[in-house]
Amino acid sequence: MRHKSRSHPQGNRSKPGSSSTKELRQHIATDAARIMAEEGVGDFQTAKRKAAARLGLPETKHLPGNDEVDSALQEYLRLFHGSRLPQSVRRLRELAAEAMRFLSSFDPRLVGPVLSGTITSATEIEIHLTADTSEEIGFWLLEHSIPYQQVDRRLRFGGDRQETFPAYRFTADNVRIELCVFDRREAREVPLSSVDGKPMKRANLREVEGLIQAASGP
């Protein structure tokens, strides 16, 4: 179901040198965070390249790591979107929970920004599914008259290994949902996060419902 390749991780950092280099990295991270928050850019690399270009810097030099941009994005959202962020996170998590109930036969796990709570206008709901074949998911969506787009999703694993998995995208309540499909053997190995290079955090339906309830207060 998956295709293997090797490449360098997208989030690798260049080694910091002088204080001016650190400052440049910070400037790029801050502007990339603003671009992601305000301009609907959902990809770290694209945001970093745009930020570097706007600062008149080479697009391949002094680039911060994805984790640096993510930290800057969290701070930006806290400062400029703090009043409405909790409501936006709750809405996406509720949509995710609804989708997970619909897909309960495929052991759904929520991953990505909706789970972490670092969301922007470009954020989509990302769910990992387990099935004997990826076609099962397509048949399930067709059976319920849900139009979808089939794409490939590249995920990173240990040893700089990248593998390609089938994924299905559809829209619900004006929010894009992506379903990445693993077979039962593949599902045992957790992909690495594009943010920090650590194993992705994944939440089942009960855990997502717990997050929603906890955010609602007593």
C-alpha positions as CSV (number, residue, x, y, z in Angstrom):
1,M,0.0,0.0,0.0
2,R,3.0,2.3,0.5
3,H,6.0,3.3,-1.6
4,K,9.4,3.8,0.0
5,S,12.0,6.4,-0.7
6,R,14.7,8.2,1.2
7,S,15.2,11.9,1.5
8,H,16.3,14.5,4.0
9,P,13.7,15.7,6.5
10,Q,11.9,18.9,5.6
11,G,12.3,20.3,9.1
12,N,16.1,20.0,9.4
13,R,17.7,23.1,10.8
14,S,20.9,24.7,9.5
15,K,23.5,25.0,12.3
16,P,23.2,28.3,14.1
17,G,26.4,30.4,13.9
18,S,26.7,34.0,14.9
19,S,24.1,36.0,16.8
20,S,23.2,37.7,13.6
21,T,22.4,34.3,12.0
22,K,20.2,33.5,15.0
23,E,18.4,36.8,14.6
24,L,17.8,36.1,10.9
25,R,16.4,32.7,11.7
26,Q,14.1,34.3,14.3
27,H,13.0,37.0,11.8
28,I,12.2,34.3,9.2
29,A,10.3,32.2,11.8
30,T,8.3,35.2,13.0
31,D,7.3,36.3,9.5
32,A,6.6,32.7,8.4
33,A,4.3,32.3,11.4
34,R,2.4,35.5,10.4
35,I,2.1,34.2,6.8
36,M,0.7,31.0,8.0
37,A,-1.8,32.7,10.3
38,E,-2.9,35.5,8.0
39,E,-2.4,34.3,4.4
40,G,-3.8,30.8,4.5
41,V,-0.4,29.1,3.9
42,G,-0.5,25.7,5.5
43,D,2.9,24.4,4.6
44,F,6.0,25.2,6.7
45,Q,8.5,25.2,3.8
46,T,6.4,27.5,1.6
47,A,5.9,29.9,4.5
48,K,9.6,29.9,5.2
49,R,10.6,30.6,1.6
50,K,8.0,33.4,1.3
51,A,9.3,35.0,4.6
52,A,12.9,34.8,3.4
53,A,12.1,36.3,0.0
54,R,10.3,39.2,1.7
55,L,13.2,39.8,3.9
56,G,15.5,39.8,0.9
57,L,17.3,36.7,2.0
58,P,18.2,33.5,0.1
59,E,15.4,31.0,0.3
60,T,17.8,28.2,1.2
61,K,20.0,29.9,3.8
62,H,19.4,30.7,7.5
63,L,16.0,28.9,7.4
64,P,14.6,28.0,10.8
65,G,13.4,24.6,11.7
66,N,9.7,23.8,11.5
67,D,9.6,23.6,15.3
68,E,10.8,27.2,15.5
69,V,8.1,28.4,13.1
70,D,5.5,26.3,15.0
71,S,6.6,28.0,18.3
72,A,6.4,31.4,16.7
73,L,2.9,30.5,15.2
74,Q,1.6,29.5,18.6
75,E,2.8,32.8,20.1
76,Y,1.3,34.8,17.1
77,L,-2.1,33.0,17.5
78,R,-2.0,33.7,21.3
79,L,-1.4,37.4,20.8
80,F,-3.6,38.1,17.8
81,H,-6.2,35.4,17.7
82,G,-6.4,34.4,21.4
83,S,-10.0,35.5,21.9
84,R,-11.5,33.3,19.2
85,L,-8.9,30.5,19.0
86,P,-10.5,28.2,21.6
87,Q,-13.8,28.4,19.7
88,S,-12.2,27.6,16.4
89,V,-10.3,24.7,17.9
90,R,-13.4,23.3,19.4
91,R,-15.4,23.5,16.2
92,L,-12.7,21.6,14.2
93,R,-12.4,19.0,17.0
94,E,-16.1,18.5,17.0
95,L,-16.1,18.1,13.2
96,A,-13.2,15.6,13.6
97,A,-15.1,13.6,16.2
98,E,-18.1,13.5,13.9
99,A,-16.0,12.2,11.1
100,M,-14.3,9.6,13.3
101,R,-17.7,8.3,14.4
102,F,-18.6,8.0,10.8
103,L,-15.4,6.1,10.1
104,S,-15.4,4.1,13.3
105,S,-14.9,0.8,11.4
106,F,-11.4,1.9,10.4
107,D,-9.9,2.7,13.8
108,P,-9.6,6.5,13.1
109,R,-6.9,8.5,14.8
110,L,-6.7,12.3,14.8
111,V,-3.3,13.8,14.1
112,G,-1.8,17.2,13.2
113,P,-2.8,20.8,14.1
114,V,-6.4,20.1,15.1
115,L,-5.1,17.7,17.7
116,S,-2.4,20.1,18.9
117,G,-4.6,23.1,18.8
118,T,-2.3,25.3,16.6
119,I,-4.8,26.1,13.9
120,T,-5.2,28.7,11.2
121,S,-7.7,29.4,8.4
122,A,-5.8,26.9,6.2
123,T,-5.9,24.0,8.7
124,E,-7.5,20.8,7.6
125,I,-8.6,17.9,9.7
126,E,-6.1,15.0,9.4
127,I,-7.2,11.5,10.3
128,H,-5.3,8.2,10.0
129,L,-7.3,5.1,9.2
130,T,-6.5,1.4,9.2
131,A,-8.0,-0.9,6.5
132,D,-7.1,-4.1,4.7
133,T,-7.0,-2.1,1.4
134,S,-7.2,1.6,0.7
135,E,-10.1,0.9,-1.7
136,E,-12.3,0.2,1.2
137,I,-12.3,3.8,2.2
138,G,-13.2,4.9,-1.3
139,F,-16.1,2.5,-1.5
140,W,-17.3,3.6,2.0
141,L,-17.3,7.3,0.9
142,L,-19.0,6.4,-2.4
143,E,-21.6,4.3,-0.6
144,H,-22.5,7.4,1.5
145,S,-22.5,9.7,-1.6
146,I,-19.5,11.7,-0.4
147,P,-17.4,13.1,-3.3
148,Y,-13.7,12.8,-2.7
149,Q,-10.3,13.4,-4.3
150,Q,-7.7,10.6,-4.0
151,V,-4.1,11.8,-3.4
152,D,-0.8,10.5,-2.1
153,R,0.5,11.5,1.3
154,R,4.3,11.3,2.0
155,L,5.2,10.6,5.6
156,R,8.5,10.4,7.3
157,F,9.8,7.6,9.5
158,G,13.0,6.8,11.3
159,G,16.3,6.8,9.4
160,D,15.3,9.6,7.1
161,R,12.9,7.1,5.4
162,Q,9.9,8.5,3.6
163,E,7.0,6.5,2.4
164,T,3.9,7.3,0.3
165,F,0.4,6.4,1.4
166,P,-3.0,6.7,-0.3
167,A,-5.2,9.4,1.1
168,Y,-8.7,10.7,0.5
169,R,-9.8,14.3,0.7
170,F,-13.4,15.6,1.1
171,T,-15.1,18.7,2.5
172,A,-17.6,18.8,5.3
173,D,-19.0,22.1,6.6
174,N,-16.5,24.0,4.5
175,V,-13.6,22.3,6.2
176,R,-11.3,19.9,4.2
177,I,-10.8,16.5,5.8
178,E,-7.9,14.2,4.8
179,L,-8.0,10.5,5.4
180,C,-4.6,8.8,5.2
181,V,-4.9,5.0,4.9
182,F,-2.5,2.4,6.4
183,D,-2.9,-1.3,6.2
184,R,-2.9,-3.3,9.5
185,R,0.9,-4.0,9.4
186,E,1.8,-0.4,8.5
187,A,-0.4,1.0,11.3
188,R,1.9,-0.4,13.9
189,E,4.7,2.1,13.1
190,V,3.9,5.8,14.0
191,P,5.1,8.3,11.4
192,L,7.3,11.2,12.5
193,S,5.9,14.7,13.0
194,S,6.9,17.3,10.4
195,V,7.1,19.8,13.3
196,D,9.6,18.3,15.6
197,G,10.7,15.0,14.0
198,K,9.3,13.0,16.9
199,P,6.6,10.2,16.6
200,M,3.3,11.9,15.7
201,K,0.8,12.2,18.5
202,R,-2.4,10.4,17.6
203,A,-5.7,10.4,19.4
204,N,-8.6,8.0,19.2
205,L,-12.3,9.1,19.4
206,R,-12.5,8.9,23.1
207,E,-9.4,11.0,23.6
208,V,-10.7,13.6,21.1
209,E,-14.1,13.7,23.0
210,G,-12.1,14.2,26.2
211,L,-10.3,17.2,24.8
212,I,-13.6,18.7,23.7
213,Q,-15.1,18.1,27.1
214,A,-12.1,19.4,29.0
215,A,-12.2,22.7,27.0
216,S,-15.8,23.1,27.9
217,G,-15.0,23.4,31.6
218,P,-16.9,21.9,34.5
